[in-house]
Amino acid sequence: MRYWSIVLVFLIALTMGCASTIEGKRIDRSKTQNLLAEGTTPEDVVKMFGAPQQKENLASGETRYVYYYRTQRDMLFFPRKADPQDLQRLEVFFRNKRVERYRYIDNDVQPITTDIAPLGPEKK
């Protein structure tokens, strides 16, 4: 009985030593197709995806909203957290309060990166 309790304590310590946490919420890929609609504003993007996890003003004059869905391993026996792994990531770039382009990465299916600029009128 004494040995079983030692084994049980050891197994509990192992299972709790490397726990994972989820950050963010899943990104609906079908909504990303509406990002480049004429006149999409930051308010429209917040309505589609919620508040961004990160918001930053870039030196180029653009504003970037970042949404992610990721896992992070918490290391119980070590003082630092392991690096997070993005399962899905959406970066939306605005210029003059309009969506200029976006980048969508989905690692659940396969690594896909889409960096799409809006289509301009055809030149004849």
C-alpha positions in Angstrom: 0.0 0.0 0.0 2.8 2.4 0.8 4.4 1.8 -2.6 1.1 2.5 -4.4 0.8 5.9 -2.6 4.3 6.8 -3.7 3.5 5.8 -7.3 0.3 7.7 -7.2 1.9 10.9 -6.0 4.6 10.6 -8.7 1.9 10.1 -11.4 0.0 13.1 -10.2 3.1 15.3 -10.2 3.9 14.2 -13.8 0.4 15.0 -15.1 0.3 18.4 -13.4 3.9 19.3 -14.4 3.0 20.1 -18.0 -0.5 21.5 -18.3 -1.8 23.3 -21.4 -4.0 26.4 -21.5 -5.9 27.8 -24.5 -5.8 31.5 -25.2 -8.2 33.3 -27.5 -11.1 31.7 -29.4 -11.3 30.0 -32.7 -11.3 32.2 -35.8 -14.1 31.6 -38.3 -12.3 31.5 -41.7 -15.5 32.2 -43.6 -15.6 35.7 -41.9 -12.2 36.6 -43.2 -13.5 36.7 -46.8 -15.7 39.7 -45.8 -12.7 41.7 -44.5 -11.8 43.2 -47.9 -15.4 44.3 -48.6 -15.6 48.0 -49.7 -15.4 50.3 -46.6 -14.7 47.7 -43.9 -13.8 49.7 -40.8 -12.1 48.7 -37.5 -15.6 48.7 -35.9 -16.8 46.2 -38.4 -13.8 44.0 -37.7 -14.5 44.1 -34.0 -18.2 43.2 -34.7 -17.0 40.1 -36.7 -14.2 38.9 -34.4 -14.5 40.7 -31.1 -11.9 42.8 -29.4 -8.4 42.1 -30.7 -5.8 40.5 -28.4 -3.2 43.0 -29.6 -3.6 46.4 -31.3 -0.6 48.3 -32.5 0.3 51.4 -34.6 3.0 50.6 -37.1 5.7 53.0 -38.3 4.3 52.7 -41.8 1.1 54.5 -40.7 -0.9 51.3 -40.5 -2.8 50.0 -37.5 -2.6 46.2 -36.9 -5.2 44.1 -35.0 -4.0 40.6 -34.0 -6.4 37.8 -33.1 -5.1 34.4 -32.2 -6.2 31.0 -30.9 -3.2 29.2 -29.3 -2.1 26.7 -26.8 0.5 27.4 -24.1 2.2 24.8 -22.0 2.6 25.8 -18.3 5.7 24.3 -16.8 4.9 23.7 -13.1 8.4 22.7 -12.1 10.2 25.5 -14.1 10.0 29.2 -13.5 9.1 30.2 -17.1 6.3 29.4 -19.4 7.0 27.5 -22.7 6.6 29.5 -25.9 3.0 29.6 -27.1 2.0 27.8 -30.3 -0.5 29.6 -32.5 -3.1 27.3 -33.9 -4.9 30.1 -35.7 -3.8 33.7 -36.2 -5.4 36.7 -38.0 -3.6 40.0 -38.5 -5.7 42.8 -40.0 -4.0 45.9 -41.3 -5.8 49.3 -41.5 -4.9 52.5 -43.2 -7.1 55.6 -43.0 -9.7 53.6 -40.9 -10.2 51.0 -43.7 -9.0 47.5 -44.1 -6.0 47.5 -46.4 -5.0 43.8 -46.2 -5.0 40.9 -43.8 -2.9 37.8 -43.0 -4.6 34.5 -41.9 -2.7 31.5 -40.7 -4.3 28.2 -39.8 -2.1 25.4 -38.5 -4.9 23.0 -37.7 -5.4 22.0 -41.3 -2.0 22.8 -42.8 0.3 25.8 -42.5 -1.5 28.4 -44.7 -0.6 32.0 -44.9 -2.8 34.4 -46.9 -1.6 38.0 -47.3 -4.2 39.6 -49.5 -4.3 43.1 -50.7 -7.5 44.6 -52.0 -8.2 44.3 -55.7 -8.0 47.6 -57.6 -9.8 48.4 -60.8 -8.4 46.7 -63.9 -6.1 48.8 -66.0 -6.8 48.8 -69.7 
